[in-house]
Amino acid sequence: MYLHNNIELYLTITAITLSLIGSYFILRKDWKSYGIVYLLSGIVGNILCYIFVKLTFYSFPFRLFPQISIMPFETILTMFPFFVILGIYYSPRSWAYKIPFYWVIVHLGMVSETLAHNLTNLISYNYEWDFWDSYTWWWIFLLLFDYVGGLIVPCHLRKPISQEAFKYGNGGFFILHFVLIVTVFLGGYYVGLKK
């Protein structure tokens, strides 16, 4: 009965599985350096999440192990580190291009979180927390770990996207603008619904 029509369970297991698979392909480049960043970001992510839950900023009505934890520690220990090491692996060298690169990751992450908030019982915001708080913390978390990862992961173990990819007419340009236009539109629509 628990497995029947439980979208939260399927989404959680799918997210964890895809994150672990994606992480494996990056971690195998160098288990030591990427592994340190992976574990560090997972621990910091869980600590921050625990603090925010205890401050009642948000809650997680559905958890895989509700008797063990007040938050989905296993999801935070897999998904956020995956985003972090993915960012470190592909992040462009120049900060002028890092920002649009992370812009895409943050916007896709926020679309996922907003859908989870509005359509499932995976996360519930309380009055002290909203879309913009999450958006801000996604940026802080990913940029902080891009810096930390830059100190830990040697340059030769990364595959930064070239600046050329972001120039007009190239793939990065179209992906960036497509994601930003669609997500900004959806964000505006979402904010309009809340008024």
QUIZIMO-V177889 format. One record per residue. RES is the residue in one letter. PSI is psi as a letter, one per 40 degrees, with the letter a starting at -180 (none if undefined). BURIAL is b if it has 16 or more other C-alpha atoms within 10 Angstrom, else e. Layout:
BEGIN
<<RES;PSI;BURIAL> <RES;PSI;BURIAL>>
END
This chain:
BEGIN
<<M;d;e> <Y;d;e> <L;e;e> <H;h;e> <N;f;e> <N;g;e> <I;d;e> <E;d;b> <L;d;b> <Y;d;e> <L;d;e> <T;d;b> <I;d;e> <T;d;e> <A;d;e> <I;d;b> <T;d;e> <L;d;e> <S;d;b> <L;d;b> <I;d;e> <G;d;b> <S;d;b> <Y;d;e> <F;d;e> <I;d;b> <L;d;b> <R;e;e> <K;d;e> <D;g;e> <W;d;e> <K;d;e> <S;d;b> <Y;d;b> <G;d;b> <I;d;e> <V;d;b> <Y;d;b> <L;d;e> <L;d;b> <S;d;b> <G;d;b> <I;d;b> <V;d;b> <G;d;b> <N;d;b> <I;d;e> <L;d;e> <C;d;b> <Y;d;b> <I;d;e> <F;d;e> <V;d;b> <K;d;e> <L;e;e> <T;f;e> <F;d;b> <Y;i;b> <S;i;b> <F;g;b> <P;d;e> <F;h;b> <R;i;b> <L;d;b> <F;g;e> <P;d;e> <Q;e;e> <I;d;e> <S;i;e> <I;e;b> <M;i;b> <P;g;b> <F;d;b> <E;d;b> <T;d;b> <I;d;b> <L;e;b> <T;d;b> <M;d;b> <F;d;b> <P;d;b> <F;d;b> <F;d;b> <V;d;b> <I;d;b> <L;d;b> <G;d;b> <I;d;b> <Y;d;b> <Y;e;e> <S;h;b> <P;i;b> <R;d;b> <S;h;e> <W;d;e> <A;d;e> <Y;e;b> <K;d;b> <I;d;e> <P;d;b> <F;d;b> <Y;d;b> <W;d;b> <V;d;b> <I;d;b> <V;d;b> <H;d;b> <L;d;e> <G;d;b> <M;d;b> <V;d;b> <S;d;e> <E;d;b> <T;d;b> <L;d;e> <A;d;b> <H;d;b> <N;d;e> <L;e;e> <T;a;b> <N;f;e> <L;d;b> <I;i;b> <S;h;b> <Y;i;b> <N;i;e> <Y;d;e> <E;e;e> <W;i;e> <D;a;e> <F;d;b> <W;d;e> <D;d;e> <S;d;b> <Y;d;e> <T;d;e> <W;d;e> <W;d;b> <W;d;b> <I;d;e> <F;d;b> <L;d;b> <L;d;b> <L;d;e> <F;d;b> <D;d;b> <Y;d;e> <V;d;e> <G;d;b> <G;d;b> <L;d;e> <I;d;e> <V;h;b> <P;i;e> <C;d;e> <H;e;e> <L;e;e> <R;i;b> <K;g;e> <P;i;b> <I;h;b> <S;i;e> <Q;d;e> <E;d;e> <A;d;b> <F;e;b> <K;i;e> <Y;h;e> <G;e;e> <N;i;e> <G;d;e> <G;d;b> <F;d;e> <F;d;e> <I;d;e> <L;d;b> <H;d;e> <F;d;e> <V;d;b> <L;d;b> <I;d;e> <V;d;e> <T;d;b> <V;d;e> <F;d;e> <L;d;e> <G;d;b> <G;d;e> <Y;d;e> <Y;d;e> <V;d;e> <G;d;e> <L;d;e> <K;e;e> <K;none;e>>
END
